[in-house]
């Protein structure tokens, strides 16, 4: 069963790092809201640099929305606490790096400096901590009223089984909510995020398209729907994701899982024949679920079934002899140009064939 899952965004921070305009930033925030994301994290240094170099056309309404809905993130031990408080964000994340030279006394000094603020604590290499470490830390976090713990795989060193086991164990002694932030250096972020969900974590951090090497939000959304019974994705989901990435100057690869425009393209003869009879043979979910459409690509691997189905979409018919002739022409053209033929080329070949045979 699906529990209440919330999503924390890192796309906006990547947009800030890319120095997009205020209008583009506003569009990203609006599109994120359309797909159910209303909060996220931004690094203090990235935010301040952005404000400094984009001061002329600031959107005060957007500024207020971000400061109240997003969280500002700082590193412990770098003297950033005062600047974080001055930033005006309602929530502050203190990022703590696991290392022998960073003592818990230093952590307490940082937490004390942030007293009175809404504090979250991020452990950048949380997997390095043992259950005894966590039991020792809980009283300190309670003392300073820390609102939540961000369990981060900062070095992409965790795997799915280890993530599940560690998060299951930590929750036995946890005294505050835990969220999971996976990184994707080795392509395991989605698997790790799914393991976190299965372990009972209900707050996941990621970015649209996995930009910035974070968990691709669209992948974990789809997984949570099918494996955990979560709600249906919003209409035009893939289109909103595409628009967000366009604002960032990023083009989505056609084969990108969940949102790529070509993931429902089918060419080979047997493949197309199966799709027309039972789409579930080759499609894990329907294109309509994410706002995409199925495409039949006609090329050198196409067969007569694909050709007939494609022409039926245009309400065009062929005799058996015309079909054989047209298929031969199609395969020859696709072989010469080393790619599938366009709809325009197919229609041109069709009318040429009909007129001759």
C-alpha positions as CSV (number, residue, x, y, z in Angstrom):
1,X,0.0,0.0,0.0
2,X,1.1,3.5,-0.7
3,X,1.8,5.7,2.3
4,X,2.0,9.5,2.0
5,X,5.1,10.1,0.0
6,X,6.5,13.6,-0.5
7,X,9.2,14.7,-3.0
8,X,12.1,17.1,-2.4
9,X,13.4,18.9,-5.5
10,X,17.0,19.5,-6.5
11,X,16.1,20.7,-10.0
12,X,15.8,24.3,-8.9
13,X,19.3,24.3,-7.4
14,X,20.7,23.0,-10.8
15,X,18.8,25.9,-12.5
16,X,20.4,28.4,-10.2
17,X,23.8,27.0,-10.9
18,X,23.1,27.3,-14.6
19,X,22.2,31.0,-14.0
20,X,18.8,30.8,-15.8
21,X,16.7,34.0,-15.8
22,X,14.1,34.8,-13.2
23,X,11.3,34.1,-15.7
24,X,12.8,30.7,-16.5
25,X,13.1,30.0,-12.7
26,X,9.4,31.0,-12.3
27,X,8.4,28.6,-15.1
28,X,10.4,25.7,-13.5
29,X,8.7,26.3,-10.1
30,X,5.3,26.4,-11.9
31,X,5.9,23.2,-13.8
32,X,7.2,21.5,-10.6
33,X,4.0,22.4,-8.9
34,X,2.0,20.9,-11.8
35,X,3.7,17.5,-11.2
36,X,3.3,17.7,-7.4
37,X,6.6,19.1,-6.1
38,X,6.3,22.1,-3.8
39,X,9.6,22.0,-1.9
40,X,13.3,21.5,-2.4
41,X,16.8,22.4,-1.4
42,X,19.3,25.0,-2.6
43,X,22.8,25.6,-1.5
44,X,23.6,28.9,0.2
45,X,26.6,29.7,-2.0
46,X,24.8,28.9,-5.2
47,X,21.8,31.0,-4.1
48,X,23.8,34.0,-3.0
49,X,25.9,33.9,-6.2
50,X,22.7,33.8,-8.3
51,X,21.1,36.8,-6.4
52,X,24.3,38.8,-6.8
53,X,24.4,38.3,-10.6
54,X,20.7,38.5,-11.2
55,X,19.7,41.5,-9.1
56,X,18.1,43.7,-11.7
57,X,15.0,41.8,-12.5
58,X,14.2,39.9,-9.3
59,X,10.7,38.5,-9.0
60,X,9.8,39.3,-5.4
61,X,6.7,37.0,-5.4
62,X,8.8,34.1,-6.6
63,X,11.6,35.0,-4.1
64,X,9.1,34.8,-1.2
65,X,7.6,31.5,-2.5
66,X,11.1,29.9,-2.7
67,X,12.2,31.2,0.7
68,X,9.0,29.9,2.4
69,X,8.8,26.6,0.5
70,X,12.4,25.6,-0.1
71,X,15.3,25.0,2.3
72,X,18.7,26.7,2.3
73,X,21.6,24.3,2.7
74,X,25.0,25.0,4.3
75,X,28.1,23.1,5.3
76,X,29.0,22.7,8.9
77,X,32.3,24.1,10.0
78,X,32.5,26.8,7.3
79,X,31.1,29.8,9.2
80,X,28.0,29.9,7.1
81,X,25.4,29.9,9.9
82,X,24.9,33.7,10.1
83,X,24.6,34.0,6.3
84,X,22.0,31.2,6.3
85,X,19.9,33.0,8.9
86,X,20.3,36.3,7.0
87,X,19.1,34.6,3.8
88,X,15.5,34.8,5.0
89,X,14.7,31.1,4.3
90,X,12.3,29.6,6.8
91,X,14.2,26.3,7.0
92,X,17.9,25.6,7.1
93,X,19.8,22.3,6.4
94,X,23.1,21.8,8.1
95,X,25.2,19.4,6.1
96,X,27.5,17.3,8.2
97,X,30.4,15.3,6.7
98,X,31.5,12.0,8.3
99,X,35.2,12.4,9.2
100,X,37.4,11.7,12.2
101,X,38.3,15.4,12.6
102,X,34.8,16.7,12.8
103,X,33.7,16.1,16.5
104,X,30.2,16.0,17.8
105,X,31.1,19.1,19.9
106,X,31.6,21.0,16.7
107,X,28.2,19.8,15.5
108,X,26.6,21.0,18.7
109,X,28.2,24.4,18.3
110,X,26.7,24.7,14.8
111,X,23.3,23.5,16.0
112,X,23.4,26.0,18.9
113,X,24.2,28.8,16.5
114,X,21.0,28.0,14.6
115,X,18.8,27.8,17.7
116,X,15.3,29.1,17.1
117,X,15.4,28.3,13.3
118,X,13.7,25.3,11.6
119,X,16.7,23.0,11.4
120,X,17.3,19.9,9.3
121,X,20.5,17.9,9.5
122,X,22.0,16.2,6.5
123,X,24.6,13.5,6.8
124,X,26.4,13.5,3.5
125,X,27.8,10.0,4.0
126,X,25.2,8.5,6.2
127,X,26.0,5.0,5.3
128,X,29.3,5.3,7.2
129,X,27.5,5.5,10.5
130,X,26.7,2.5,12.7
131,X,23.6,1.9,14.7
132,X,25.6,2.9,17.9
133,X,26.6,6.2,16.2
134,X,22.9,7.0,15.6
135,X,21.9,6.1,19.2
136,X,24.5,8.5,20.4
137,X,23.4,11.3,18.1
138,X,19.6,11.2,18.7
139,X,19.7,13.0,22.1
140,X,21.8,15.8,20.6
141,X,19.3,16.3,17.7
142,X,16.4,16.3,20.1
143,X,18.1,18.8,22.3
144,X,18.2,21.3,19.4
145,X,14.8,20.4,18.1
146,X,16.1,19.2,14.7
147,X,13.0,18.7,12.4
148,X,14.4,15.9,10.3
149,X,17.4,13.9,9.2
150,X,18.5,13.7,5.6
151,X,20.1,10.3,5.0
152,X,22.4,11.1,2.0
153,X,24.5,8.8,-0.1
154,X,27.0,11.6,-1.0
155,X,29.6,9.4,-2.6
156,X,27.2,7.0,-4.5
157,X,28.7,4.2,-2.4
158,X,25.5,2.5,-1.4
159,X,23.6,-0.4,-3.1
160,X,19.9,-1.3,-3.0
161,X,20.2,-4.1,-0.5
162,X,22.5,-2.1,1.8
163,X,20.2,0.9,1.6
164,X,17.2,-1.2,2.7
165,X,19.0,-2.9,5.5
166,X,20.6,0.4,6.9
167,X,17.4,2.4,6.7
168,X,15.3,-0.4,8.3
169,X,17.8,-0.6,11.1
170,X,18.1,3.2,11.7
171,X,14.3,3.5,12.0
172,X,14.3,1.2,15.0
173,X,15.9,3.9,17.1
174,X,15.0,7.1,15.1
175,X,13.4,9.9,17.1
176,X,12.7,12.2,14.1
177,X,11.6,11.8,10.5
178,X,14.1,10.6,7.9
179,X,14.3,11.4,4.2
180,X,16.6,9.8,1.6
181,X,18.8,11.6,-0.8
182,X,20.5,9.3,-3.3
183,X,23.3,10.2,-5.8
184,X,23.6,8.6,-9.2
185,X,27.3,8.4,-10.1
186,X,26.9,4.6,-10.7
187,X,23.3,4.5,-11.9
188,X,22.0,3.1,-8.6
189,X,20.0,6.1,-7.3
190,X,16.6,4.9,-8.5
191,X,17.2,1.4,-7.0
192,X,18.4,2.9,-3.7
193,X,15.4,5.3,-3.5
194,X,13.0,2.4,-4.1
195,X,14.8,0.5,-1.3
196,X,14.3,3.5,0.9
197,X,10.6,3.6,0.2
198,X,10.3,-0.2,0.9
199,X,12.1,0.4,4.2
200,X,9.4,2.9,5.2
201,X,11.0,6.2,4.2
202,X,8.3,8.5,2.9
203,X,10.3,11.6,1.8
204,X,12.6,11.3,-1.3
205,X,15.0,13.9,-2.8
206,X,15.8,14.0,-6.5
207,X,15.7,16.0,-9.7
208,X,13.8,15.9,-13.0
209,X,15.7,13.8,-15.5
210,X,18.3,13.1,-12.7
211,X,20.1,16.3,-13.6
212,X,23.0,17.0,-11.3
213,X,23.5,13.3,-10.7
214,X,20.5,13.0,-8.3
215,X,17.7,10.4,-8.3
216,X,15.5,10.9,-11.4
217,X,12.2,11.9,-9.9
218,X,10.2,10.6,-12.8
219,X,11.6,7.1,-12.4
220,X,10.8,6.8,-8.7
221,X,7.4,8.3,-9.3
222,X,6.5,5.5,-11.8
223,X,8.0,2.8,-9.6
224,X,6.1,4.1,-6.6
225,X,2.9,3.9,-8.6
226,X,3.3,0.3,-9.7
227,X,5.1,-1.2,-6.7
228,X,3.5,0.8,-3.8
229,X,0.1,1.7,-5.3
230,X,0.6,5.5,-5.2
231,X,-1.6,7.9,-7.1
232,X,-1.8,8.3,-10.8
233,X,0.7,10.6,-12.4
234,X,-0.6,14.0,-13.5
235,X,-1.7,14.5,-17.1
236,X,1.0,15.6,-19.5
237,X,3.6,14.5,-17.0
238,X,6.3,13.9,-19.6
239,X,5.6,17.3,-21.2
240,X,6.0,19.2,-17.9
241,X,9.3,17.4,-17.3
242,X,10.5,18.2,-20.9
243,X,9.6,21.9,-20.4
244,X,11.5,22.0,-17.1
245,X,14.6,20.6,-18.8
246,X,14.3,22.9,-21.7
247,X,14.3,25.9,-19.3
248,X,17.6,24.4,-18.1
249,X,19.0,24.1,-21.6
250,X,18.9,20.3,-21.4
251,X,17.4,18.2,-24.2
252,X,15.9,14.9,-23.1
253,X,17.4,11.8,-25.0
254,X,14.6,10.1,-26.9
255,X,15.2,6.8,-25.0
256,X,15.2,8.4,-21.6
257,X,13.2,6.1,-19.3
258,X,9.6,7.3,-18.5
259,X,9.7,10.7,-20.3
260,X,11.8,10.1,-23.5
261,X,9.8,10.8,-26.7
262,X,10.9,7.7,-28.4
263,X,10.3,5.1,-25.7
264,X,7.1,4.1,-27.4
265,X,8.5,3.9,-30.9
266,X,8.3,0.5,-32.5
267,X,9.8,-0.6,-35.8
268,X,10.5,-4.3,-36.3
269,X,7.8,-6.4,-37.9
270,X,7.1,-9.0,-35.2
271,X,7.4,-6.3,-32.5
272,X,4.8,-4.1,-34.2
273,X,2.5,-7.0,-34.8
274,X,2.6,-7.8,-31.1
275,X,2.0,-4.2,-30.1
276,X,-1.1,-3.9,-32.3
277,X,-2.6,-7.1,-30.7
278,X,-1.5,-6.6,-27.1
279,X,0.6,-3.5,-26.1
280,X,1.5,-5.0,-22.8
281,X,3.8,-7.5,-24.6
282,X,6.4,-4.7,-25.1
283,X,5.2,-1.8,-23.0
284,X,5.5,-1.8,-19.2
285,X,2.9,1.0,-19.0
286,X,0.8,2.8,-21.5
287,X,2.0,6.0,-23.2
288,X,-1.1,7.8,-22.0
289,X,0.0,7.5,-18.4
290,X,2.8,10.0,-18.9
291,X,1.2,12.0,-21.7
292,X,3.1,10.4,-24.6
293,X,1.9,8.7,-27.7
294,X,2.8,5.4,-29.4
295,X,4.7,5.7,-32.6
296,X,5.1,3.1,-35.3
297,X,8.5,3.7,-37.1
298,X,8.8,2.5,-40.6
299,X,12.3,1.4,-41.6
300,X,14.4,-1.5,-42.9
301,X,13.2,-3.8,-40.1
302,X,9.5,-3.2,-40.7
303,X,7.2,-5.8,-42.0
304,X,3.9,-5.8,-43.9
305,X,1.9,-5.8,-40.6
306,X,3.6,-2.5,-39.5
307,X,3.0,-1.0,-42.9
308,X,-0.7,-1.9,-43.0
309,X,-1.2,-0.6,-39.5
310,X,0.6,2.7,-40.2
311,X,-1.4,3.3,-43.3
312,X,-4.7,2.5,-41.5
313,X,-3.9,5.4,-39.2
314,X,-4.2,7.6,-42.3
315,X,-7.2,5.7,-43.6
316,X,-5.2,4.4,-46.6
317,X,-5.4,0.9,-48.1
318,X,-3.2,-1.4,-50.2
319,X,-3.6,-4.5,-52.2
320,X,-1.3,-7.5,-51.4
321,X,0.8,-6.7,-54.5
322,X,1.0,-3.0,-53.7
323,X,2.0,-3.9,-50.1
324,X,4.9,-6.1,-51.3
325,X,6.1,-3.4,-53.7
326,X,5.8,-0.6,-51.1
327,X,7.6,-2.6,-48.5
328,X,10.5,-3.2,-50.9
329,X,10.8,0.5,-51.6
330,X,10.6,1.4,-47.9
331,X,13.4,-1.0,-47.0
332,X,15.6,0.2,-49.8
333,X,15.2,3.8,-48.9
334,X,15.8,3.2,-45.2
335,X,18.9,1.2,-46.0
336,X,20.3,3.9,-48.2
337,X,19.7,6.8,-45.7
338,X,20.6,4.6,-42.7
339,X,17.6,5.6,-40.7
340,X,13.9,5.1,-40.6
341,X,11.8,7.0,-43.2
342,X,9.7,9.9,-42.3
343,X,5.9,10.1,-42.6
344,X,6.3,12.4,-45.6
345,X,8.6,9.9,-47.3
346,X,6.2,7.1,-46.7
347,X,3.2,8.9,-48.1
348,X,5.2,9.9,-51.1
349,X,6.2,6.2,-51.7
350,X,2.6,5.1,-51.1
351,X,1.1,7.3,-53.8
352,X,3.9,6.5,-56.2
353,X,3.3,2.7,-55.6
354,X,-0.5,3.0,-55.9
355,X,-0.2,4.9,-59.2
356,X,2.2,2.3,-60.7
357,X,0.7,-1.0,-59.5
